[in-house]
Amino acid sequence: MDRDYQAVDVAIIGAGPAGLTAAYLLTKRGYSVTVIEKDPVYVGGISRTVEHDGFRFDIGGHRFFSKSKEVVDLWNEILPDDFIERPRMSRIYYEGKFYSYPLRAFEALWNLGIWRSTLCMASYARWKLFPHKDPKSFEQWVVNQFGHKLFSIFFKTYTEKVWGMPTDEMSADWAAQRIKGLSLGGAVLDGLKRSLGLHKRKNDGMAVKTLLETFRYPRQGPGMMWERARDFVTACGNRVLMGHALHQLSEDQASGRWRVTVDCPDGSKSAISAAHVISSAPMRELAGRIHPLPASLPQAMDLKYRDFLTVALMIRSDDLFPDNWIYIHDPRVQVGRVQNFRSWSPEMVPDPDLACVGLEYFCFEGDGLWSADDEELVALATKELATLGLADPATVVGGKVVRQEKAYPVYDDEYRDNVEAMRADLEERFPTLHMVGRNGMHRYNNQDHAMMTAMLTVRNIEAGARVYDIWQVNEDAEYHEAGHEGQDDAAGRNAALSSERAVPARLKAAA
């Protein structure tokens, strides 16, 4: 039987970083709010922390760093006593050896050995003398910079695992953005100078960047932030409805209010009346649930996503490596990255005699990896750790699979036009409908930028108009790893309202 909840000022679809930031700030300002979250257990979206038998898993890995003082201040307000300082360490793993990330060419050549290094340098010289003219693809651009040998070792395998497309089909523009400032010759010269003691500048392999040495992290994972935000919202009398999914969204022309119909866990439906709706649901899902269906529905349905899953293994062993995560550049295995959960926080692993690592597989929903059952995936992850020489299968004592749908919005040939068509259609017709966050805007944002879209949306609601254009909120590829945390507010906001984060486009689109 259908039932109605009380009317509220704002209904929020999705309890991820954007949705709960909006809920938290609106609650502080005295608005009545109801949050709808389809997950029956966890808040936080991709920033949630999954728990299994006392083990905690960070889905994707979340370093807490932002140039925006507003974001940092909000983090500190929500979790005033629960941040810990952690060392930042990520490396590349290739043929049994670790390589610094970003790549230090001098170290890489040393680890590869004399014969292979000679081949790498010969390949480098060949492509410097006879480069691809006017490189069009990612592969051509990187080969020109490093030679084909180093490209095949350190760039091809991992990039194709993550994005699910060949490197010779990716635009060279993305390579230029992603790897700017790094040249093999310069990095080797820098390594030689350092070995001779000629300068003391930190060798991070990239002359234009200074990477963070440490970062702050919630002691029980990123989900701790969003659980605390949820608790504040509910303690103040507002609602967070877990296990509820958006069924239909319709605007009452007479009152101007929204009727939000949701599917309840028991199979019934309920309705919420709201003056504003904030949606962090994927644009494709939102479009299909608006009544009457929007004119932009065909474009919205063409939006695509890259998914991934984590296989967490408990291993009777010391920690396998000290890194937060390592990138796997090995074509023999499907795993793309391996997290060490204890390296994020000791509280993520309850047993001092066990290591706990998360093997991340990038896939598309419905493909072979995604559709495999949990036992198959645990067996695959165990086998691949053995193939890499990182663990003996006999020491694996448990496993847990966590799937994350729609982890990365895909930037294909038509995505920008599709997003713009839906945005123009809905914003023109519905000034009280607000799309926020990574999937809500089909933008490849980090957590702090998703939060910024929610912060500015709250200000727009308070002002009664779209004073801030939240579609300008995005990030440069180097934003999350460089600079100073919480720099002055004006500069921090300018950093947040900056260029679009680098994501590969297919060569056809670039042409």
C-alpha positions as a printed NumPy array, in Angstrom:
array([[  0.   ,   0.   ,   0.   ],
       [  1.293,   3.453,  -0.878],
       [  1.983,   5.915,   1.894],
       [  3.163,   9.544,   2.016],
       [  5.978,  10.951,   4.083],
       [  5.749,  14.537,   5.278],
       [  6.333,  17.361,   2.841],
       [  9.883,  18.714,   2.914],
       [ 11.799,  21.664,   1.576],
       [ 14.335,  19.527,  -0.307],
       [ 14.383,  15.909,  -1.467],
       [ 17.876,  14.571,  -2.212],
       [ 18.469,  11.553,  -4.431],
       [ 21.629,   9.704,  -3.45 ],
       [ 23.594,   9.618,  -0.183],
       [ 27.072,   9.995,  -1.663],
       [ 29.477,  12.889,  -0.973],
       [ 27.439,  15.391,  -2.983],
       [ 24.039,  14.34 ,  -1.639],
       [ 25.099,  14.197,   1.999],
       [ 27.061,  17.453,   1.774],
       [ 23.883,  19.133,   0.572],
       [ 21.81 ,  17.409,   3.265],
       [ 24.274,  18.38 ,   6.011],
       [ 24.45 ,  22.048,   5.003],
       [ 20.692,  22.39 ,   4.438],
       [ 20.024,  20.779,   7.811],
       [ 22.372,  23.272,   9.478],
       [ 20.427,  26.099,   7.835],
       [ 17.102,  24.812,   9.142],
       [ 15.666,  23.245,   5.984],
       [ 13.595,  20.085,   6.158],
       [ 15.287,  17.379,   4.07 ],
       [ 14.7  ,  13.775,   3.014],
       [ 17.554,  11.785,   1.449],
       [ 16.768,   8.744,  -0.71 ],
       [ 19.494,   6.086,  -0.934],
       [ 19.027,   2.801,  -2.78 ],
       [ 21.818,   0.972,  -0.919],
       [ 20.262,  -0.763,   2.083],
       [ 23.376,  -0.484,   4.278],
       [ 26.035,   2.004,   3.194],
       [ 26.117,   5.735,   2.62 ],
       [ 28.948,   7.426,   0.771],
       [ 28.517,   6.006,  -2.743],
       [ 31.936,   5.221,  -4.192],
       [ 33.385,   6.9  ,  -1.065],
       [ 31.77 ,   4.383,   1.27 ],
       [ 33.667,   1.998,   3.531],
       [ 32.475,  -1.607,   3.267],
       [ 32.896,  -3.763,   6.382],
       [ 33.234,  -7.563,   6.446],
       [ 34.077,  -9.511,   9.607],
       [ 35.76 ,  -6.435,  11.083],
       [ 37.806,  -5.705,   7.925],
       [ 37.152,  -2.387,   6.218],
       [ 37.566,  -1.742,   2.496],
       [ 38.05 ,   1.615,   0.798],
       [ 36.381,   1.347,  -2.622],
       [ 38.836,   2.943,  -5.009],
       [ 41.13 ,   4.633,  -2.489],
       [ 40.43 ,   8.164,  -1.211],
       [ 43.167,  10.542,  -0.164],
       [ 41.694,  13.492,   1.713],
       [ 43.295,  16.556,   0.183],
       [ 41.739,  19.687,  -1.265],
       [ 42.932,  23.156,  -2.184],
       [ 39.512,  24.507,  -1.214],
       [ 39.457,  25.875,   2.334],
       [ 35.676,  25.462,   2.375],
       [ 35.96 ,  21.74 ,   1.723],
       [ 38.768,  21.24 ,   4.239],
       [ 36.846,  23.2  ,   6.871],
       [ 33.767,  21.052,   6.302],
       [ 35.8  ,  17.85 ,   6.607],
       [ 37.21 ,  19.11 ,   9.901],
       [ 33.757,  20.098,  11.119],
       [ 32.214,  16.701,  10.385],
       [ 35.194,  14.669,  11.678],
       [ 37.011,  16.936,  14.144],
       [ 38.858,  14.17 ,  16.001],
       [ 39.079,  11.235,  13.594],
       [ 41.664,  12.16 ,  10.957],
       [ 45.072,  10.535,  10.983],
       [ 48.154,  11.515,   8.992],
       [ 49.309,   8.808,   6.602],
       [ 52.394,   8.494,   4.382],
       [ 51.688,   8.768,   0.678],
       [ 53.221,   5.974,  -1.342],
       [ 52.219,   4.522,  -4.703],
       [ 54.426,   2.544,  -7.038],
       [ 54.346,   0.556, -10.256],
       [ 54.858,  -3.212, -10.086],
       [ 56.4  ,  -4.861, -13.114],
       [ 58.072,  -8.271, -13.385],
       [ 58.689,  -8.603,  -9.668],
       [ 60.123,  -5.119,  -9.128],
       [ 58.735,  -1.848,  -7.826],
       [ 59.104,   1.438,  -9.692],
       [ 58.334,   4.899,  -8.355],
       [ 55.141,   6.572,  -9.438],
       [ 55.33 ,   8.99 , -11.197],
       [ 58.046,   7.232, -13.13 ],
       [ 61.67 ,   8.056, -12.324],
       [ 63.417,   7.219, -15.536],
       [ 66.893,   6.784, -14.008],
       [ 65.551,   4.314, -11.433],
       [ 63.449,   2.536, -14.066],
       [ 66.433,   1.959, -16.337],
       [ 68.49 ,   0.669, -13.399],
       [ 65.768,  -1.825, -12.396],
       [ 65.297,  -3.047, -15.956],
       [ 68.916,  -4.173, -16.178],
       [ 71.696,  -3.388, -18.629],
       [ 70.376,  -5.256, -21.673],
       [ 66.769,  -4.087, -21.487],
       [ 67.836,  -0.552, -20.553],
       [ 70.072,  -0.494, -23.605],
       [ 67.128,  -1.522, -25.755],
       [ 64.978,   1.166, -24.096],
       [ 67.567,   3.865, -24.757],
       [ 68.03 ,   2.665, -28.344],
       [ 64.264,   2.78 , -28.836],
       [ 64.167,   6.239, -27.266],
       [ 66.921,   7.478, -29.621],
       [ 65.208,   5.964, -32.65 ],
       [ 61.898,   7.721, -31.941],
       [ 63.603,  11.013, -31.12 ],
       [ 65.372,  10.914, -34.465],
       [ 62.343,   9.677, -36.431],
       [ 59.2  ,  10.523, -34.423],
       [ 55.609,  10.204, -35.499],
       [ 54.837,  13.412, -37.313],
       [ 51.804,  15.206, -35.909],
       [ 50.952,  12.409, -33.415],
       [ 47.242,  11.742, -33.258],
       [ 46.942,   8.949, -30.691],
       [ 47.998,   8.435, -27.082],
       [ 50.33 ,   5.676, -28.248],
       [ 52.067,   7.83 , -30.852],
       [ 52.513,  10.727, -28.422],
       [ 54.016,   8.584, -25.649],
       [ 56.252,   6.683, -28.07 ],
       [ 57.633,  10.014, -29.291],
       [ 58.4  ,  11.008, -25.687],
       [ 59.823,   7.717, -24.355],
       [ 60.362,   5.307, -27.223],
       [ 58.259,   2.254, -27.992],
       [ 60.019,  -0.042, -25.509],
       [ 59.293,   2.05 , -22.412],
       [ 55.792,   2.788, -23.714],
       [ 55.013,  -0.936, -23.895],
       [ 56.319,  -1.52 , -20.356],
       [ 54.979,   1.433, -18.39 ],
       [ 52.06 ,   2.949, -20.287],
       [ 50.184,   0.547, -22.543],
       [ 48.967,  -2.28 , -20.276],
       [ 47.646,  -0.29 , -17.323],
       [ 46.037,   2.435, -19.446],
       [ 44.118,  -0.125, -21.498],
       [ 42.986,  -1.983, -18.375],
       [ 41.537,   1.149, -16.804],
       [ 39.772,   2.636, -19.804],
       [ 38.829,  -0.43 , -21.792],
       [ 40.062,   0.863, -25.131],
       [ 43.31 ,   0.441, -27.101],
       [ 45.943,   3.14 , -26.663],
       [ 46.141,   3.636, -30.424],
       [ 42.485,   4.742, -30.326],
       [ 42.951,   7.314, -27.536],
       [ 43.535,  10.967, -28.32 ],
       [ 47.073,  12.345, -28.077],
       [ 45.601,  15.408, -26.335],
       [ 44.915,  13.318, -23.244],
       [ 48.503,  12.046, -23.158],
       [ 49.795,  15.607, -23.379],
       [ 47.611,  16.632, -20.424],
       [ 48.239,  13.571, -18.319],
       [ 52.004,  13.275, -18.73 ],
       [ 52.945,  16.933, -19.202],
       [ 56.335,  18.005, -17.895],
       [ 57.917,  14.552, -17.968],
       [ 60.592,  13.662, -20.5  ],
       [ 62.951,  10.714, -20.456],
       [ 66.038,  12.769, -21.18 ],
       [ 65.248,  15.303, -18.46 ],
       [ 64.471,  12.614, -15.898],
       [ 67.684,  10.703, -16.615],
       [ 69.717,  13.916, -16.373],
       [ 67.979,  14.733, -13.092],
       [ 68.859,  11.268, -11.726],
       [ 72.519,  11.663, -12.728],
       [ 72.736,  15.076, -11.054],
       [ 71.212,  13.633,  -7.906],
       [ 73.611,  10.693,  -7.833],
       [ 76.49 ,  13.191,  -8.074],
       [ 74.994,  15.389,  -5.333],
       [ 74.642,  18.384,  -7.646],
       [ 71.229,  19.408,  -6.331],
       [ 68.87 ,  18.547,  -3.545],
       [ 65.542,  19.09 ,  -5.265],
       [ 63.128,  16.281,  -4.525],
       [ 63.1  ,  13.816,  -7.408],
       [ 59.455,  13.047,  -7.967],
       [ 60.071,  12.494, -11.656],
       [ 57.988,  15.472, -12.74 ],
       [ 59.622,  18.882, -12.765],
       [ 56.347,  20.766, -12.841],
       [ 54.793,  19.091,  -9.793],
       [ 55.504,  18.509,  -6.125],
       [ 53.544,  15.505,  -4.895],
       [ 52.195,  15.196,  -1.415],
       [ 54.378,  13.246,   1.003],
       [ 51.488,  12.631,   3.416],
       [ 47.727,  12.96 ,   3.421],
       [ 44.963,  12.935,   5.988],
       [ 42.585,  10.018,   6.209],
       [ 39.616,   9.069,   8.424],
       [ 40.856,   6.36 ,  10.785],
       [ 38.083,   3.945,   9.741],
       [ 37.944,   4.841,   6.067],
       [ 36.167,   7.498,   3.975],
       [ 32.722,   6.127,   4.765],
       [ 33.243,   7.347,   8.326],
       [ 32.847,  10.917,   7.024],
       [ 29.511,  10.212,   5.394],
       [ 28.17 ,   8.076,   8.216],
       [ 28.825,  11.006,  10.549],
       [ 27.11 ,  13.42 ,   8.144],
       [ 24.097,  11.078,   7.942],
       [ 23.931,  10.853,  11.738],
       [ 23.901,  14.644,  12.029],
       [ 21.086,  14.933,   9.488],
       [ 18.912,  12.343,  11.228],
       [ 19.724,  13.632,  14.749],
       [ 18.307,  17.   ,  13.686],
       [ 15.01 ,  15.426,  12.66 ],
       [ 15.554,  14.97 ,   8.933],
       [ 15.421,  11.614,   7.15 ],
       [ 17.859,   9.359,   5.294],
       [ 15.841,   6.531,   3.76 ],
       [ 18.117,   3.519,   3.171],
       [ 17.119,   0.847,   0.668],
       [ 14.777,   3.262,  -1.11 ],
       [ 15.097,   3.811,  -4.865],
       [ 13.726,   6.617,  -7.019],
       [ 10.689,   5.407,  -8.957],
       [  9.308,   8.56 , -10.519],
       [  9.796,  12.306, -10.348],
       [  7.027,  14.666, -11.427],
       [  6.333,  18.373, -10.951],
       [  2.904,  19.643,  -9.951],
       [  2.247,  22.508, -12.35 ],
       [ -0.218,  24.177, -10.002],
       [  1.917,  24.238,  -6.851],
       [  5.355,  24.094,  -8.431],
       [  6.31 ,  21.351,  -5.967],
       [  7.786,  17.984,  -6.781],
       [  6.228,  14.62 ,  -6.136],
       [  9.021,  12.11 ,  -5.587],
       [  7.779,   8.516,  -5.695],
       [ 10.149,   5.93 ,  -4.246],
       [ 10.287,   2.145,  -4.131],
       [ 10.462,   0.951,  -0.513],
       [ 12.359,  -2.124,   0.714],
       [  9.114,  -4.003,   1.378],
       [  7.945,  -3.581,  -2.216],
       [  5.497,  -0.777,  -1.553],
       [  5.785,   2.785,  -2.846],
       [  5.783,   6.07 ,  -1.001],
       [  5.702,   9.689,  -2.086],
       [  7.541,  12.785,  -0.894],
       [  6.447,  16.342,  -1.645],
       [  9.38 ,  18.741,  -2.041],
       [  9.975,  22.322,  -3.13 ],
       [ 13.421,  21.403,  -4.533],
       [ 15.034,  18.181,  -5.7  ],
       [ 18.806,  17.625,  -5.672],
       [ 19.873,  14.603,  -7.719],
       [ 23.24 ,  12.851,  -7.607],
       [ 21.753,   9.843,  -9.411],
       [ 23.333,   9.004, -12.783],
       [ 21.909,  11.33 , -15.44 ],
       [ 20.772,   8.34 , -17.48 ],
       [ 18.702,   6.996, -14.576],
       [ 17.268,  10.391, -13.673],
       [ 16.089,  11.067, -17.226],
       [ 14.197,   7.776, -17.385],
       [ 12.296,   8.524, -14.17 ],
       [ 11.052,  12.055, -14.865],
       [  7.362,  12.218, -15.776],
       [  6.526,  13.12 , -18.428],
       [  9.706,  11.803, -20.064],
       [ 12.028,  14.634, -21.101],
       [ 12.826,  15.434, -24.715],
       [ 16.511,  14.776, -23.946],
       [ 15.877,  11.151, -22.923],
       [ 17.49 ,   9.646, -26.066],
       [ 20.699,  11.606, -25.445],
       [ 20.723,  10.696, -21.757],
       [ 20.312,   6.999, -22.546],
       [ 23.459,   7.152, -24.684],
       [ 25.624,   8.128, -21.694],
       [ 28.025,   5.325, -20.744],
       [ 29.986,   4.347, -17.648],
       [ 33.092,   2.353, -16.713],
       [ 32.567,   0.032, -13.744],
       [ 34.962,  -1.79 , -11.474],
       [ 35.059,  -4.317,  -8.688],
       [ 37.342,  -4.93 ,  -5.73 ],
       [ 38.303,  -8.399,  -4.538],
       [ 39.568,  -8.087,  -0.958],
       [ 41.781, -10.951,   0.195],
       [ 42.782, -11.695,   3.78 ],
       [ 46.256, -13.25 ,   3.808],
       [ 48.126, -14.861,   6.673],
       [ 51.268, -12.838,   6.189],
       [ 52.985,  -9.567,   6.914],
       [ 51.844,  -6.693,   4.731],
       [ 52.79 ,  -7.51 ,   1.142],
       [ 54.053,  -3.982,   0.457],
       [ 54.045,  -0.602,   2.286],
       [ 52.24 ,   1.371,  -0.449],
       [ 48.682,   2.674,  -0.274],
       [ 48.321,   0.966,  -3.636],
       [ 50.426,  -0.322,  -6.497],
       [ 49.717,  -0.137, -10.219],
       [ 50.029,  -3.476, -12.01 ],
       [ 51.763,  -3.126, -15.382],
       [ 51.704,  -6.779, -16.314],
       [ 49.742,  -8.118, -19.298],
       [ 49.638, -11.62 , -17.785],
       [ 46.968, -10.583, -15.281],
       [ 43.689,  -8.69 , -15.447],
       [ 44.054,  -6.845, -12.134],
       [ 44.88 ,  -3.185, -12.601],
       [ 45.678,  -1.976,  -9.087],
       [ 46.183,  -3.512,  -5.652],
       [ 45.404,  -1.646,  -2.43 ],
       [ 46.984,  -2.341,   0.957],
       [ 44.207,  -1.432,   3.363],
       [ 46.401,  -1.308,   6.48 ],
       [ 48.557,   1.295,   4.745],
       [ 45.506,   3.555,   4.536],
       [ 44.816,   3.078,   8.236],
       [ 45.762,   0.398,  10.793],
       [ 42.115,   0.325,  11.902],
       [ 41.062,  -1.055,   8.513],
       [ 42.6  ,  -4.461,   9.385],
       [ 41.588,  -5.869,  12.817],
       [ 44.005,  -8.828,  12.948],
       [ 47.728,  -8.015,  13.263],
       [ 48.6  , -11.457,  11.898],
       [ 46.745, -10.889,   8.623],
       [ 47.407,  -8.682,   5.638],
       [ 44.402,  -7.414,   3.693],
       [ 44.694,  -6.268,   0.095],
       [ 42.122,  -5.227,  -2.476],
       [ 42.607,  -6.219,  -6.112],
       [ 40.808,  -3.805,  -8.424],
       [ 39.408,  -4.949, -11.758],
       [ 38.123,  -2.413, -14.274],
       [ 35.22 ,  -3.657, -16.355],
       [ 31.841,  -2.9  , -17.874],
       [ 28.648,  -3.923, -16.119],
       [ 27.499,  -7.205, -17.612],
       [ 30.833,  -8.328, -19.04 ],
       [ 32.635, -11.507, -18.   ],
       [ 34.369, -10.082, -14.948],
       [ 31.306,  -8.252, -13.659],
       [ 29.045, -11.28 , -14.126],
       [ 31.391, -13.837, -12.536],
       [ 30.24 , -15.138,  -9.166],
       [ 32.114, -14.17 ,  -6.011],
       [ 33.87 , -17.522,  -5.606],
       [ 35.259, -17.314,  -9.135],
       [ 36.53 , -13.79 ,  -8.526],
       [ 38.209, -14.685,  -5.231],
       [ 39.883, -17.626,  -6.974],
       [ 40.996, -15.369,  -9.85 ],
       [ 42.436, -12.763,  -7.487],
       [ 44.258, -15.46 ,  -5.495],
       [ 45.719, -16.92 ,  -8.679],
       [ 46.815, -13.533,  -9.984],
       [ 48.573, -12.598,  -6.734],
       [ 50.523, -15.834,  -7.122],
       [ 51.284, -15.079, -10.772],
       [ 52.683, -11.711,  -9.71 ],
       [ 54.725, -13.36 ,  -6.98 ],
       [ 53.093, -11.27 ,  -4.262],
       [ 51.486, -14.054,  -2.193],
       [ 51.307, -17.809,  -1.796],
       [ 47.724, -19.009,  -2.502],
       [ 47.957, -21.289,   0.552],
       [ 48.144, -18.211,   2.81 ],
       [ 44.836, -16.726,   1.576],
       [ 42.276, -17.319,   4.331],
       [ 39.287, -15.306,   3.121],
       [ 37.863, -13.04 ,   0.453],
       [ 35.126, -10.511,  -0.207],
       [ 33.904,  -9.041,  -3.512],
       [ 32.575,  -5.486,  -3.747],
       [ 31.102,  -4.279,  -7.042],
       [ 30.933,  -0.586,  -7.924],
       [ 28.71 ,   0.257, -10.846],
       [ 29.12 ,   3.526, -12.749],
       [ 32.465,   4.314, -11.147],
       [ 33.736,   6.425, -14.045],
       [ 31.621,   8.434, -16.508],
       [ 32.813,   7.587, -20.02 ],
       [ 33.84 ,  10.505, -22.2  ],
       [ 33.016,   9.107, -25.629],
       [ 32.478,  10.929, -28.916],
       [ 28.992,  12.163, -28.08 ],
       [ 29.021,  12.503, -24.282],
       [ 29.491,  16.284, -24.151],
       [ 26.602,  16.968, -26.529],
       [ 24.427,  14.44 , -24.688],
       [ 25.112,  16.011, -21.288],
       [ 24.528,  19.507, -22.6  ],
       [ 21.251,  18.486, -24.226],
       [ 19.927,  17.041, -20.98 ],
       [ 21.192,  19.953, -18.908],
       [ 19.602,  22.553, -21.187],
       [ 16.34 ,  20.616, -21.332],
       [ 15.947,  20.074, -17.585],
       [ 17.315,  23.365, -16.265],
       [ 15.113,  25.381, -18.597],
       [ 11.983,  23.458, -17.671],
       [ 12.729,  22.82 , -13.989],
       [ 14.577,  25.592, -12.114],
       [ 14.078,  23.723,  -8.826],
       [ 15.746,  20.503, -10.056],
       [ 19.493,  20.459,  -9.357],
       [ 22.011,  17.894, -10.648],
       [ 25.18 ,  17.476,  -8.574],
       [ 28.173,  15.185,  -8.111],
       [ 30.129,  12.845, -10.372],
       [ 27.285,  10.801, -11.832],
       [ 24.649,  13.476, -11.346],
       [ 26.564,  15.668, -13.81 ],
       [ 28.436,  12.931, -15.725],
       [ 31.703,  14.613, -14.727],
       [ 34.851,  12.789, -13.666],
       [ 35.208,  14.693, -10.366],
       [ 36.991,  13.785,  -7.18 ],
       [ 35.215,  13.784,  -3.843],
       [ 36.036,  17.394,  -2.969],
       [ 34.657,  18.666,  -6.266],
       [ 31.478,  16.66 ,  -5.887],
       [ 31.131,  18.35 ,  -2.506],
       [ 31.724,  21.771,  -4.056],
       [ 28.856,  21.269,  -6.519],
       [ 26.589,  20.543,  -3.548],
       [ 27.863,  23.552,  -1.57 ],
       [ 27.101,  25.928,  -4.427],
       [ 23.722,  24.298,  -5.051],
       [ 22.757,  24.955,  -1.431],
       [ 23.649,  28.618,  -1.959],
       [ 21.521,  28.713,  -5.091],
       [ 18.567,  27.293,  -3.167],
       [ 19.037,  29.893,  -0.436],
       [ 19.23 ,  32.667,  -3.044],
       [ 16.198,  31.39 ,  -4.951],
       [ 18.14 ,  31.535,  -8.232],
       [ 21.08 ,  29.908, -10.016],
       [ 23.614,  32.441,  -8.796],
       [ 26.496,  29.967,  -9.1  ],
       [ 27.107,  27.916, -12.222],
       [ 28.026,  24.572, -10.688],
       [ 28.896,  23.191, -14.121],
       [ 32.15 ,  25.133, -13.88 ],
       [ 33.218,  22.977, -10.943],
       [ 35.712,  20.378, -12.049],
       [ 39.375,  19.678, -11.714],
       [ 42.637,  19.658, -13.536],
       [ 44.397,  16.29 , -13.76 ],
       [ 47.08 ,  17.345, -11.262],
       [ 44.752,  19.06 ,  -8.804],
       [ 44.403,  16.23 ,  -6.312],
       [ 48.112,  15.538,  -5.969],
       [ 49.799,  18.96 ,  -5.938],
       [ 49.822,  22.278,  -4.14 ],
       [ 48.823,  23.179,  -0.595],
       [ 45.773,  21.939,   1.286],
       [ 43.119,  24.48 ,   2.182],
       [ 44.854,  27.468,   0.631],
       [ 43.036,  30.789,   0.931],
       [ 39.397,  30.546,   0.075],
       [ 39.372,  32.674,  -3.081],
       [ 42.266,  30.747,  -4.573],
       [ 40.76 ,  27.471,  -3.436],
       [ 37.465,  28.193,  -5.121],
       [ 39.221,  29.301,  -8.293],
       [ 41.098,  25.992,  -8.25 ],
       [ 37.813,  24.145,  -7.921],
       [ 36.151,  26.204, -10.634],
       [ 38.859,  25.351, -13.11 ],
       [ 39.501,  23.161, -16.098],
       [ 38.056,  19.771, -16.853],
       [ 39.846,  16.728, -15.477],
       [ 41.844,  14.829, -18.051],
       [ 40.002,  11.758, -19.354],
       [ 40.873,   9.939, -22.586],
       [ 38.776,  10.556, -25.669],
       [ 38.738,   8.288, -28.662],
       [ 40.89 ,   9.35 , -31.567],
       [ 37.852,   9.757, -33.795],
       [ 36.473,  12.432, -31.477],
       [ 39.768,  14.304, -31.357],
       [ 39.998,  14.28 , -35.136]])
